[in-house]
Amino acid sequence: EWPEEDYPPYANGPGYVVSSDIANYVVSEFVSQKLRLFKMEDVSMGMWVEKFNISQPVEYIHSFKFCQFGCIDGYYTAHYQSPRQMICMWDKLQAGHAQCCNMR
């Protein structure tokens, strides 16, 4: 599936915080239909950032506030959430409360 020997450097999902210049680059590449896609979105993001990185340096920063294993109150991201949990969390965010919804 992957034609090269190694994946490009990439930030492991479930979420990313990127600068506006990277976001604008990805959008412009999408609009002009130049984005190379791969089934794993974090690898796709890595490809796009690597292509952007040709013209400008990119710094990857790791933070423990990106939860990889569920949901923890106060974290920036949550992983493995059901559709019901996502709707519940969205409703809480709209009300100004970033809290997990621990139903299944």
ROKE-664498 format. One line per 3 residues: their letters; for each residue x, y, z of N, C-alpha, C. Coordinates in steps of 0.05 Angstrom, whole numbers, plus 5000, padded with zeros to 4 digits. Layout:
# residues N
a> X:Y:Z:X:Y:Z:X:Y:Z ~ ...
# end
This chain:
# residues 104
ewp> 5016:4976:5000:5000:5000:5000:5017:5025:5000 ~ 5037:5026:5017:5054:5050:5019:5078:5045:5000 ~ 5083:5062:4980:5104:5057:4961:5132:5061:4971
eed> 5136:5077:4991:5163:5082:5001:5170:5063:5023 ~ 5196:5062:5031:5205:5044:5052:5195:5053:5080 ~ 5194:5079:5084:5186:5091:5110:5164:5111:5106
ypp> 5148:5114:5127:5128:5136:5127:5144:5162:5132 ~ 5132:5185:5123:5144:5210:5130:5141:5216:5160 ~ 5156:5234:5171:5151:5242:5199:5122:5252:5201
yan> 5108:5244:5222:5081:5253:5226:5074:5253:5255 ~ 5055:5270:5262:5044:5272:5289:5022:5250:5292 ~ 5025:5233:5311:5005:5212:5315:4979:5225:5323
gpg> 4956:5216:5310:4930:5227:5317:4924:5225:5346 ~ 4903:5234:5357:4877:5239:5345:4872:5268:5337 ~ 4891:5286:5342:4886:5314:5335:4912:5328:5331
yvv> 4911:5351:5318:4935:5366:5311:4929:5396:5316 ~ 4949:5410:5325:4947:5439:5326:4968:5449:5306 ~ 4960:5463:5285:4978:5472:5265:4976:5502:5262
ssd> 4998:5514:5252:4997:5543:5247:4979:5549:5224 ~ 4971:5574:5222:4953:5582:5201:4966:5580:5173 ~ 4993:5583:5172:5005:5580:5146:5005:5551:5136
ian> 5007:5532:5154:5005:5504:5146:4976:5498:5139 ~ 4957:5507:5155:4929:5502:5149:4921:5515:5122 ~ 4930:5539:5116:4924:5552:5091:4937:5536:5068
yvv> 4961:5526:5072:4975:5510:5051:4958:5485:5045 ~ 4950:5470:5066:4934:5446:5062:4908:5452:5047 ~ 4894:5473:5055:4869:5481:5041:4875:5488:5012
sef> 4895:5503:5007:4901:5511:4979:4908:5487:4962 ~ 4923:5468:4974:4930:5443:4959:4905:5426:4954 ~ 4886:5426:4974:4861:5412:4970:4845:5424:4948
vsq> 4842:5450:4948:4826:5464:4928:4837:5460:4900 ~ 4863:5459:4898:4876:5455:4871:4879:5425:4865 ~ 4868:5408:4882:4868:5379:4879:4897:5368:4876
klr> 4915:5378:4893:4943:5369:4892:4950:5352:4917 ~ 4931:5347:4935:4937:5332:4959:4939:5302:4953 ~ 4961:5290:4961:4964:5261:4960:4950:5250:4985
lfk> 4933:5230:4981:4918:5220:5004:4927:5192:5011 ~ 4925:5186:5037:4931:5159:5047:4909:5152:5067 ~ 4904:5127:5071:4881:5119:5088:4885:5126:5117
med> 4909:5130:5127:4913:5139:5154:4917:5169:5154 ~ 4899:5184:5167:4899:5213:5164:4924:5225:5177 ~ 4935:5213:5197:4959:5224:5209:4983:5222:5190
vsm> 4985:5201:5175:5006:5198:5155:5001:5218:5132 ~ 4976:5221:5124:4969:5241:5104:4978:5269:5113 ~ 4972:5276:5138:4980:5302:5148:5010:5304:5148
gmw> 5024:5283:5155:5053:5283:5154:5064:5288:5126 ~ 5051:5276:5105:5060:5281:5078:5056:5310:5070 ~ 5034:5321:5078:5028:5349:5071:5047:5368:5085
vek> 5052:5363:5111:5071:5380:5125:5099:5377:5114 ~ 5107:5352:5107:5133:5348:5095:5136:5364:5069 ~ 5115:5364:5053:5116:5380:5028:5117:5410:5034
fni> 5102:5419:5053:5104:5447:5062:5131:5453:5073 ~ 5143:5434:5087:5169:5438:5100:5192:5443:5080 ~ 5188:5437:5055:5208:5442:5035:5215:5472:5034
sqp> 5194:5488:5037:5198:5517:5036:5200:5531:5063 ~ 5190:5519:5084:5192:5531:5111:5196:5509:5132 ~ 5213:5514:5152:5217:5494:5172:5193:5489:5189
vey> 5189:5464:5197:5166:5457:5214:5177:5444:5239 ~ 5166:5451:5262:5174:5440:5288:5151:5423:5299 ~ 5157:5398:5305:5138:5380:5318:5142:5383:5348
ihs> 5121:5387:5363:5122:5389:5392:5103:5369:5404 ~ 5112:5353:5423:5095:5333:5436:5084:5345:5462 ~ 5059:5340:5467:5046:5349:5492:5030:5326:5503
fkf> 5032:5322:5529:5016:5301:5542:4986:5309:5544 ~ 4980:5334:5535:4952:5343:5535:4936:5332:5511 ~ 4949:5316:5494:4935:5303:5472:4931:5274:5481
cqf> 4907:5268:5489:4901:5241:5500:4898:5220:5477 ~ 4914:5199:5480:4914:5178:5460:4897:5154:5467 ~ 4886:5153:5490:4874:5128:5500:4846:5131:5511
gci> 4832:5152:5505:4805:5156:5515:4799:5186:5518 ~ 4789:5193:5541:4783:5221:5547:4790:5228:5576 ~ 4803:5250:5579:4810:5260:5606:4803:5290:5606
dgy> 4788:5298:5627:4780:5326:5629:4804:5344:5628 ~ 4802:5366:5613:4824:5385:5611:4844:5380:5588 ~ 4841:5357:5575:4859:5351:5553:4850:5365:5527
yta> 4868:5368:5508:4862:5381:5483:4846:5363:5464 ~ 4851:5337:5465:4838:5318:5447:4829:5294:5462 ~ 4811:5279:5450:4801:5253:5461:4801:5233:5438
hyq> 4807:5208:5445:4809:5187:5424:4790:5165:5432 ~ 4781:5149:5412:4764:5126:5415:4737:5134:5428 ~ 4725:5155:5418:4699:5165:5428:4677:5155:5410
spr> 4655:5146:5421:4632:5137:5405:4618:5162:5394 ~ 4601:5159:5374:4585:5181:5364:4569:5195:5386 ~ 4557:5180:5404:4542:5192:5426:4560:5208:5444
qmi> 4584:5198:5450:4603:5213:5466:4611:5239:5453 ~ 4616:5238:5426:4624:5262:5412:4602:5283:5413 ~ 4577:5275:5409:4555:5294:5410:4552:5306:5438
cmw> 4555:5289:5458:4554:5298:5486:4576:5319:5491 ~ 4601:5312:5483:4623:5330:5487:4620:5356:5472 ~ 4609:5355:5448:4604:5379:5432:4584:5397:5447
dkl> 4562:5385:5457:4542:5400:5472:4555:5414:5496 ~ 4572:5399:5510:4585:5411:5534:4604:5434:5525 ~ 4619:5430:5504:4636:5451:5494:4621:5476:5487
qag> 4597:5473:5474:4581:5495:5466:4571:5510:5491 ~ 4568:5496:5513:4559:5508:5538:4583:5519:5554 ~ 4607:5516:5544:4631:5527:5557:4644:5508:5577
haq> 4638:5482:5575:4649:5462:5594:4663:5440:5578 ~ 4690:5440:5579:4705:5419:5565:4708:5395:5584 ~ 4687:5378:5583:4687:5354:5600:4681:5329:5584
ccn> 4692:5307:5593:4687:5281:5580:4658:5272:5585 ~ 4649:5255:5568:4623:5242:5571:4629:5212:5572 ~ 4627:5200:5595:4636:5172:5599:4615:5151:5595
mr> 4597:5156:5577:4577:5135:5570:4587:5118:5547 ~ 4577:5095:5543:4585:5079:5519:4561:5073:5502
# end
